[in-house]
């Protein structure tokens, strides 16, 4: 029963990602949107398989194993929705440079 409900919610989350990416395509540069859409679907599929496998092995509860992929993909959908509502680019040079600075600091601080 959880699996059928999880699939229904995943359709809504993937639609949320796709609609947001479709809204940002009109600003040009379809390559990033197509790559992000493909990666998000592959990511969802692998997370869903892993969650179900871990639930069968007893690592996670069946409820959490079934819903884990939706829980992890929802922030991406909300991020893309906020970018589409503000009508801004997905990633600017400032965003990417801040991410690389954070990643570099994180790896060198260990």
C-alpha positions as CSV (number, residue, x, y, z in Angstrom):
1,X,0.0,0.0,0.0
2,X,2.8,2.4,0.8
3,X,4.5,1.7,-2.6
4,X,1.4,2.7,-4.6
5,X,1.0,5.9,-2.6
6,X,4.7,6.6,-2.9
7,X,4.5,6.2,-6.7
8,X,1.6,8.6,-6.9
9,X,3.5,11.2,-4.9
10,X,6.7,10.6,-6.9
11,X,4.7,11.5,-10.1
12,X,3.8,14.8,-8.5
13,X,7.4,15.5,-7.4
14,X,8.8,14.6,-10.8
15,X,6.1,16.7,-12.5
16,X,7.1,19.6,-10.1
17,X,10.7,19.2,-11.3
18,X,9.8,18.9,-14.9
19,X,7.3,21.9,-14.9
20,X,9.9,24.1,-13.2
21,X,12.6,23.1,-15.7
22,X,10.2,23.7,-18.5
23,X,9.4,27.2,-17.2
24,X,13.1,28.1,-17.1
25,X,13.9,26.8,-20.6
26,X,12.4,29.9,-22.2
27,X,15.4,31.8,-20.7
28,X,17.6,29.8,-23.0
29,X,20.3,27.2,-22.5
30,X,18.2,24.0,-22.7
31,X,21.3,21.8,-22.0
32,X,21.4,22.4,-18.2
33,X,17.7,21.7,-17.9
34,X,17.8,18.5,-19.9
35,X,20.8,17.3,-18.0
36,X,19.2,18.1,-14.6
37,X,15.9,16.4,-15.6
38,X,17.7,13.2,-16.7
39,X,19.9,13.2,-13.5
40,X,16.8,13.7,-11.3
41,X,14.9,10.8,-12.8
42,X,18.0,8.5,-12.6
43,X,18.6,9.7,-9.0
44,X,15.0,9.0,-8.1
45,X,15.0,5.5,-9.6
46,X,18.3,4.5,-7.9
47,X,17.1,5.9,-4.5
48,X,13.8,4.1,-4.8
49,X,15.5,0.8,-5.5
50,X,18.0,1.3,-2.7
51,X,15.3,2.2,-0.2
52,X,13.2,-0.8,-1.1
53,X,16.2,-3.1,-0.9
54,X,17.2,-1.7,2.5
55,X,13.7,-2.1,3.8
56,X,13.7,-5.8,2.7
57,X,17.1,-6.3,4.4
58,X,15.8,-4.7,7.6
59,X,18.1,-1.6,7.6
60,X,15.2,0.8,7.2
61,X,11.5,0.4,8.2
62,X,9.3,-0.5,5.3
63,X,7.6,2.9,5.5
64,X,10.9,4.9,5.4
65,X,12.4,2.6,2.7
66,X,9.4,3.2,0.4
67,X,9.2,7.0,1.0
68,X,13.0,7.7,1.2
69,X,13.3,8.6,-2.5
70,X,10.4,11.1,-2.3
71,X,11.8,12.7,0.8
72,X,15.2,13.2,-0.8
73,X,13.9,14.4,-4.1
74,X,11.3,16.9,-2.7
75,X,13.9,19.6,-1.8
76,X,15.2,19.6,-5.4
77,X,11.6,20.0,-6.7
78,X,11.0,22.9,-4.3
79,X,14.4,24.5,-5.2
80,X,13.5,24.3,-8.9
81,X,10.0,25.7,-8.2
82,X,11.4,28.7,-6.4
83,X,13.8,29.4,-9.2
84,X,10.9,29.1,-11.8
85,X,8.7,31.4,-9.7
86,X,11.4,34.1,-9.4
87,X,12.1,33.7,-13.1
88,X,15.9,33.5,-12.4
89,X,18.6,31.3,-13.9
90,X,19.2,28.0,-12.3
91,X,22.8,28.5,-11.6
92,X,24.7,31.7,-11.9
93,X,28.5,32.2,-11.7
94,X,28.1,33.5,-8.2
95,X,26.2,30.4,-7.1
96,X,28.8,28.1,-8.6
97,X,31.7,30.0,-7.2
98,X,30.2,30.0,-3.8
99,X,29.6,26.3,-4.0
100,X,33.2,25.6,-5.1
101,X,34.5,27.8,-2.3
102,X,32.4,25.9,0.2
103,X,33.4,22.5,-1.2
104,X,37.1,23.5,-1.2
105,X,36.9,24.8,2.4
106,X,35.0,21.6,3.5
107,X,37.7,19.3,2.0
108,X,40.7,21.2,3.3
109,X,39.3,21.7,6.9
110,X,39.4,18.0,7.7
